Amino acid sequence: MRSNELAEAMARVCADPHRVTVPYGIDDGIMRSLVLTHTMATLMIHQQGRTVRIVQITSLSAR
């Protein structure tokens, strides 16, 4: 597992959030999921303020 996987992906989210993420439930354009190899993050995207808020981070790796 690459330790910087989430950090690199979040940089891409800041540049183009709707291209890098998928809808979380109903596609309201605000709640989005970032699904990576070892991690999934639930995000709130605020376009006007250009703010990305991490709501939850989940490890997808087997323990």
N, C-alpha and C positions, 0 to 999 in steps of 0.2 A: 504494500500500500504506500502510495506517495503521501507524505505528510502535508504537502502544500496543495493537494488536490482541491480542497474547498476554497482556499485563498485565491488560487488562480481562477477558479470558476466564478467567485464573487466579483473579481475584477471584470470578467466578461459580462456579468449581470449588470454591473454599473454602466457599462458601455451600451448595452442593448438588451434590456431585461426581458422583453417579450420574445426575442429570438432564442435566448438561451434557456428559458424556463417553459414549463407547461402549466396549463390551468390547474388550480387546486379546486376540485369540485366543479361548480358552475363557473363558467368563464366570465367573471366580472371585471377582468383586467387588473384587479388589485391583488387578490390572493393567488400566489403562484408557487409551484414546486420546482425545485432544482434537484434533479436526480443525477447522481454521479455513480461511479463504480462502487465506492465504499460508503457513500454518504447520501442522505436525502435531507434537504432543508426546505422548510415552509417559509415563504417570504411574503411580505406586504410591499407592494410597489406603489409609490406615490409619484405619479408622473409630473405633476405641476411643481412639486418641491424637489423633484429628483432625489427622493429618499428611498432607500431600500432598507427595510427593517426585517431582521431575522426573528421569526416567531418560534421556530423549533428546529433543532438539528438532531437527526437520527442516524445512528451507525447501521449500515447494512451488512457489515462483516459478521461472519459466524464467530461465536465466542468459543 
